[in-house]
Amino acid sequence: MPPRYTPKTHLPQFKAPILSCKVSDSEEIPLPYPGPIAPQWQAAAAAKGFAIIGRIRDRYHLALSCDACGHVHASRIYTLMSAQPHCPACMIARLNQDAAAAGLAHLRLDANSRHYSHYRAPCGHSLRRQHEIVRRMAAGNTGLRCETCHAATEASEADAKGWKLLGPDLQGNPNYRLYAHADGCGATQRIARANMQTGRFECSSCGEGWAAALSFLYAMRFTLPSGQELVKLGYSRDPDSRLAHQLRIGRDMPCEILRRVPMRTGHDAICAEKPLHAKLRDRHPQAVVDPRVYRGKIRVCSEIYDTSLTQDVLALLDGIARRALDS
């Protein structure tokens, strides 16, 4: 059988030093591959800052020498002709430079993503960061936070308040953490980190305030002097007092409590209420009433909806009541 092709030009020979250059930390430059080097390849390489040393590995690859640093790496012919090849050694040098400017030490490229590397932070811990983030740090546009040191700081904050940091919020809210009442009843509780720092919270199991007291989710209906009807979803330890003495400003304005669902604690009530509002806003943004409509008539500035949402609100409360019975 005749060969696939006959070389038309002299094949450049590798020199020993080039054969010892590495494509990466674990790969040597492969052995030469027989075949011609097209003039347009040489022209493209020269225009893009490289020189072709020879053909390698198979008919698709070339060995390119970087004009800037002399490093030799393997490149596909298609990449050379259709894009800008990048010298691995120059890339590592840039990453090292960016890391030093950001106060880090570049350790190695990330094996799972070409956009990430592993770095050594000033505290001594290893960090995985995106290259762009490190460049922004070097430019002073963002700061550095070591996850290990930050976790130790959060644990210390909790310990100072008599609590133990267990981990991230199970509901995925980045502003909350899961804690255990170490110096108290041992109950676990979601607490905003900002509240843990300031101490503006209490244990929902053994505390003496609203968070530990029996509470209610409620739905209320208001009829404005204009005749427009509104529905409010909220929570309170005493919905009747909330309506009569806090929310209603005009004593002659018609209003009533449509539904109330008992909750074991105020903490449970607020945790159940917030997702309901998020669901209503996402599903029915047009039904959220502008506070200017009821300003001076209802003493609140949010969480009021058009009466067309009344059945949706009641259905959500019924669902919570059913789940409470099943638990």
N, C-alpha and C positions, 0 to 999 in steps of 0.2 A: 504494500500500500504506500503511495507517495506521501511525503510529509505535507502537513496542513499549509505550510507556507515556506518560502525560501527567503532567508534574510537578504535584503537588497543593499543594506549598508553595513559598515563595520560595527560590531557590537562593542560599546565601551566596556572595558574591564574594570572590576572593582579593585580598589587598593585595600590592603590589609587593614589600615586604620578605619576605613569606612565600614568594612565588614564587622568591626568591633563596636560601632556605634549602636545605640539602642533606640528602638522605636518607642519603647516604654520601659518601665522598671523591670518588666519580666520578659520582654521580647527582643531578641537580637534581629538585626536587619537580615531578611531571608537571603538565600542564595540567588545569584543572578538568574534571570529568565531569558532564554535566547529570543532574539527578535530585534527588528530595527527600531530606532527612535525617530519618530516623524519630526520634520523641521518645525511644524506648527506647534508641537508640544514644547520644543525648546524655546520658541518665541513666547509662548504663553507663560512658561515658567519664569523666563527672564523678566517679563513685564510684571509678574506678581511677586518678585523678590526671591526667586529660587533658581537653582541650577539642577538639571537632571543628571544624576550620577549614573543611572542605568535602569534597566527593567528588572523587576524582582517578583518573586512569589508566583505570579501567573500572568496571563496576557492582559490583565486589567490594572496592574499596579506598576508604579515607578518609585524609585528612591530619589527624594528631593533633598538637596542641601540648602539650608537657609543662608541667604546672603548676609544677614545681620549677625548670626552667631555661629554659623557653620554646622549646626546640628543637622543630622540626616534622619529623615523619617519616611515612612511608607505612605503613599498617597494613591488613591485611585485616579486613573487617567480621566475619568468622567469629572471628578471633582476639580482637577486641575483646569480642565477646559471650560467648565460651566460655572465655577465659583472661585472664591479666594481661599486657597489652602492656608491653614494656620500652623505655624511651627510650634510643636509641643513644648520645646525648651523655652521659647520666647513667652508662651502663655504662662508657664510656671513662673518665669521671672517676673511677669506682670502681677501675678497673684501674690508672689512673695512681697513685691513692692507695695501693693495695695494693703496687704495684711500689716506690714510694718508701719505704714502711715496711719492705720486704724488702731495701732497698739496691740496687734495680734501677731502670732507666729503661724505661718501656713504649714500644716502638717502633711496633708495629702488630699488628692482629689476624692470626691465621693464616688463610690463604685456604682451607685444607683441612679445618679443624675449628673450630667455634665455641667449643670448650672450651680452645683454646690461643692464645697470643700469642707474639710475638717481643720479647725484652728485651735491653737492654744491661747487661752485668755490670760490676762495678767494675773488672775487669781490662781492659775495653774490648772483649771479645768478645761476639758476638751469640748469644743462647740462645733456644731454643724450649721453653717450659714451659707446663704446664697451669695454668689460673687457680687451681684449688684448691691446687696445690702452692705457688704464690706466696703465697696467703693463709696457708698453714701456715708458710711462711718468715717472713712478717710477724708472725705470732703467736709465733715462736720455737720452733715444734714440729719444724722440720727445717732443714737447712742447705743451702748452695749449693755445687755443684760444677760448675765450668766444664769441659766435655769437652776443649776445646783445651788448657787449662792442665794438666788431669789427664794427658792423653796425653804432654805434654812432661815431666811429672814421672816418668811410667813409663819413658819413653825414657831419661831421665837415670839412673834406678835401674839399668836394664839396662846402660847404658854403663859405669857404675862397676864392674860385675861382669865386664866384658869381653864382653858380649852386645849384640845389637841387637834392639830391639823391632820385629817385623814387622807385628803386628796382633792382632785378637781371636782367641780359640781357634777353630779350625776345627770343633771338635765342639760349640761353643755353650756351653761351661761358663763362666759369668761370672767365676769365680775364677781362670781360667787365661788365659795369653796365648801367642802364638806368637813364639818368639825364634830368632835365628841366633847361633851361636857365633863372633862377630866376631874375637875375639883367639885363636881356636883353630882347629879343623878346619873351621869354616863350616857345620856341620850345623844343621838346624832342629829345634826341640824344643818341645813343650808343657811349660810350667812354670807352677806356681801363682805368682801375683804375690807372695803372702806369702813364698814360698821365695826368689824373686828378691830381695826386700828383705833377707832375713836371710842369704842365701848358702847355705841348707841344701839344696843340690842339686848335681848334677854332670852333665857332658856324657855322654849315653848312648853317644856314639861314641868319644870320645877320653879319657874319664875312666878312673880306675883302680879304682873301687869297684864295688859291686853293680850300679849302674845301667848300666854298660857291659859287665858280665860275662855270659857265657852263663847263662841261667836256665831254669826249667821251671814250667809250670802243672801242678798235680797234683790228683788226687782220692784221698782216704784214707778208709778205713772203720775205725770204732772200735766195740768191743762193751763196753758198760759192765758193771760187776759185776751190775747188775740184769737184764742180758740185753738191754737196749735197744741197738739198733744206730744209729749216726750216720754221716753222710758229711760230710767237710770238703773244700771247694774252696779252693785257695790257690796261691801261687807261692813258689819258693825256688831258690837256686843249687844246693842239695844236698838234695833231698827226703828221702833216707834219713837224713841227719843231722838234718834238721828233725823228722822223726818220732821218731827214737830218742832224741835229746838235748834237744829243746825242747818238743815237744807232749805226749808221753806222760809221765805222772807215775809211775804204777804199772807196774813192769816186767813184771808178769804179766797186764796187761790186753791182750786180743787186739786187734791192729790190723794194717793192711796198706795198701800203696799200690796203688790200683786202676788208675790211669792217670797217665802223665806225658807232657807235650807240650813238646818243647824250644822255647825262644824265643831269638831272637838276642841280646837284652840284657835285663837286669832291668827297664829302663825299658819295653821292649815288653811284658814279662810283666805288670807292674802296670797298664799301660794296657789290656791285654786282659782282665785279671781283674775290674776294677771294674765294667764293664758287665754281666758275667756275674752277679755278685751282685745288681745292680739288677734284672736280668731275673728271676732266681729269686724275689726278694722280692716283686716286683710280681705274678708269676704264681701263686706258691704261698706266700702269707704265713703260712698255717697250718702250713707245714712248717719254718719257722724255729724252732729249738729254743732255749728259754729258757736262758741261761748258767748258771742255778742248777742245771740238771739235770746238767751235767758239771763243775761247779766242784770243784776238788780232784782231778780225774781227768784233765782235759786242760788244758794250760797255754795257754789262749786264751780270749777272751771274746766272740767273734762268728764269723760265717761258717761255722756248723755247722748242718746240716739233718737232718731225719728221713730214715731210710734209704729211705723211699718215693720220695725224689727222686734216688736213685742213678742210675737210667737217664737222667734228665733232665740231670744233671751230666755224665755220660759223653758224652751226645749233644752237649752244648755244646763239650766239649773236642775231640771228633772233628771238629766243624765248624771249629774253629780250626786243627786239624792239616791238614785238607783245604785250607783257604784258604792256609796257609803253603806247601804243596806247589805250589799253582797260581801263587803269586806269584813 
